[in-house]
Amino acid sequence: MMTRAQAMGTALSNAALQHLGIVFAFVMGVWLFNDPVTAMALAGMALIIAAGLAATLLRSRTLRPDHSPNDT
């Protein structure tokens, strides 16, 4: 399924969904196995999410056409 996703989807969306797997694994670990919630784990998840958002915003800025007010 991962090969099919890589072939059909965009690299940015596939990478974002793969990184969400880390957050999902953390939530399942807390829920099923009573793993402790540490500040380091929460900081790591926040860093992963922030990096994904930053990459998405930077990518969308480079793909958007420039519409300056002086163009006709």
Contact map, one row per residue, 1 for C-alpha under 8 A:
111110000000000000000000000000000000000000000000000000000000000000000000
111111000000000000000000000000000000000000000000000000000000000000000000
111111100000000000000000000000000000000000000000000000000000000000000000
111111110000000000000000000000000000000000000000000000000000000000000000
111111111000010000000000000000000000000000000000000000000000000000000000
011111111110010000000000000000000000000000000000000000000000000000000000
001111111000000000000000000000000000000000000000000000000000000000000000
000111111100000000000000000000000000000000000000000000000000000000000000
000011111110110000000000000000000000000000000000000000000000000000000000
000001011111110000000000000000000000000000000000000000000000000000000000
000001001111111000000000000000000000000000000000000000000000000000000000
000000000111111100000000000000000000000000000000000000010000000000000000
000000001111111110000000000000000000000000000000000000000000000000000000
000011001111111111000000000000000000000000000000000000000000000000000000
000000000011111111100000000000000000000000000000000000000000000000000000
000000000001111111110000000000000000000000000000000100000000000000000000
000000000000111111111000000000000000000000000000000000000000000000000000
000000000000011111111100000000000000000000000000000000000000000000000000
000000000000001111111110000000000000000000000001100000000000000000000000
000000000000000111111111000000000000000000000000000000000000000000000000
000000000000000011111111100000000000000000000000000000000000000000000000
000000000000000001111111110000000000000000001000000000000000000000000000
000000000000000000111111111000000000000000001000000000000000000000000000
000000000000000000011111111100000000000000000000000000000000000000000000
000000000000000000001111111110000000000000000000000000000000000000000000
000000000000000000000111111111000000000000000000000000000000000000000000
000000000000000000000011111111100000000000000000000000000000000000000000
000000000000000000000001111111111000000000000000000000000000000000000000
000000000000000000000000111111111110000000000000000000000000000000000000
000000000000000000000000011111111111100000000000000000000000000000000000
000000000000000000000000001111111110000000000000000000000000000000000000
000000000000000000000000000111111100000000000000000000000000000000000000
000000000000000000000000000111111110000000000000000000000000000000000000
000000000000000000000000000011111111000000000000000000000000000000000000
000000000000000000000000000011101111100000000000000000000000000000000000
000000000000000000000000000001000111110000000000000000000000000000000000
000000000000000000000000000001000011111011000000000000000000000000000000
000000000000000000000000000000000001111111000000000000000000000000000000
000000000000000000000000000000000000111111100000000000000000000000000000
000000000000000000000000000000000000011111110000000000000000000000000000
000000000000000000000000000000000000111111111000000000000000000000000000
000000000000000000000000000000000000111111111100000000000000000000000000
000000000000000000000000000000000000001111111110000000000000000000000000
000000000000000000000000000000000000000111111111000000000000000000000000
000000000000000000000110000000000000000011111111100000000000000000000000
000000000000000000000000000000000000000001111111110000000000000000000000
000000000000000000000000000000000000000000111111111000000000000000000000
000000000000000000100000000000000000000000011111111100000000000000000000
000000000000000000100000000000000000000000001111111110000000000000000000
000000000000000000000000000000000000000000000111111111000000000000000000
000000000000000000000000000000000000000000000011111111100000000000000000
000000000000000100000000000000000000000000000001111111110000000000000000
000000000000000000000000000000000000000000000000111111111000000000000000
000000000000000000000000000000000000000000000000011111111100000000000000
000000000000000000000000000000000000000000000000001111111110000000000000
000000000001000000000000000000000000000000000000000111111111000000000000
000000000000000000000000000000000000000000000000000011111111100000000000
000000000000000000000000000000000000000000000000000001111111110000000000
000000000000000000000000000000000000000000000000000000111111111000000000
000000000000000000000000000000000000000000000000000000011111111100000000
000000000000000000000000000000000000000000000000000000001111111100000000
000000000000000000000000000000000000000000000000000000000111111110000000
000000000000000000000000000000000000000000000000000000000011111110000000
000000000000000000000000000000000000000000000000000000000001111111000000
000000000000000000000000000000000000000000000000000000000000011111100000
000000000000000000000000000000000000000000000000000000000000000111110000
000000000000000000000000000000000000000000000000000000000000000011111010
000000000000000000000000000000000000000000000000000000000000000001111110
000000000000000000000000000000000000000000000000000000000000000000111111
000000000000000000000000000000000000000000000000000000000000000000011111
000000000000000000000000000000000000000000000000000000000000000000111111
000000000000000000000000000000000000000000000000000000000000000000001111
